[in-house]
Amino acid sequence: GDYSTFSRALLPRRKSSQTMRLESPPACLRSGFATLLLLLIACAPVMLFARRPPSPWRYDEVQPRSDHRRATDIGIGPRYRGNNYNNNQGPNSFSRVKELTPKRARRVRTYSAAGSLRSSEVLSTSERKKLDTSDDSLFYGFPRMVQHVDESFLAQLTQLYRKLIPSSADVIDLCTAFDSHLPPEVAYNSVVGHGMNEKELAANPRLHRFYTRNLNEDPTIELEDQSVDAVLMCVSIQYMQQPEKLFTEIFRVLRPGGVAIISFSNRMFYSKAIGKWKELEEDGRADLVANYFYNVKGFSAPEIVTNVPLPGDLPNIPFIGGLLNQIARAIRFGGVPDPFTAVIAYRNFKRMDLD
């Protein structure tokens, strides 16, 4: 008797049949799950293959821009890094436009021709304003036969032109003066000059012909469609009040594969620079010019170059090579070099034979 009592105390008690019935799902619930599963299987083909009703809206979509490529060093395996540009006037601010259409409208995507604008305004009205609102022709009426940037900047610019512009190219140099900074040993097919002062243009030995025009009043370029291989602008983009129309003109006159090179430093006539330019630092200005390119459909992804290797530079040593070269250039050119920035884009595609 003691042994049986002890064994009953140690062994687990068997659950009653009533408890077992409560733990299993009720029969009504099991049948409900089976019915729902059968309904889903029966409706699956209808949900998968049935046509959606036509949408009552037609969408004109503007895709936000992808990151442009930033080349910090050109000539020795350019390194690219993404750089988002986003402000209230930037490309990411483009919105989807809904436009009601007549009967039987359907959802479509519309495409516009290359050379058209993604947005009619990259700059707001206030961002285009200048401190000096007088006529630009009066300001530039007196010839200035001086360089506006230092020798280090000009040496890099000439080397960049040497690398990117074919020797047989037709070139237009916008907002130029007495020097186009083109490689002296290269004889281009033709070089057209545009500027604001006739005496400065007449003193430029590289120009085959030239004309004067205020691009802030009339941003058209005096050339036929697809007539040049390179469009250049040196240290003048900060004064342009209608960049949207101007870059449309740059696209128009370029041949497919042609290159546009916009270069600038931190120097400017402060009273004539647009308000937006003065608000930004060097990186922001580069992004702004890249946005000018991006706003015109058909340009390649803009590339931002901040250093061009020069003959005689020190070897590119990791971590300290850039600093050593800046010191060497300061000694070589007699002072701290002006910061160099060039924004480059191509019409339709980039020519691989220039790499």
Secondary structure by P-SEA (a helix, b strand, c coil): caaaaaaaaccbbbbcaaaaaaacccaaaaaaaaaaaaaaaaaccccccccccccccccccccccccccccccccccbbbbbbbbbcccccccbbbbbbbbcccccbbbbbbccccccccccccccccccccccccccccccccccccccaaaaaaaaaaaaccccccbbbbbccccccccccccccccbbbbbcccaaaaaaccccccccccccccccccccccccccbbbbcccccccccaaaaaaaaaaaccccbbbbbbbcccccccccccccccccaaaaaaaaaaaaaaccccccbbbbcccccccccccccccaaaaaaaaaaaaacccccbbbbbbbbccccccccc
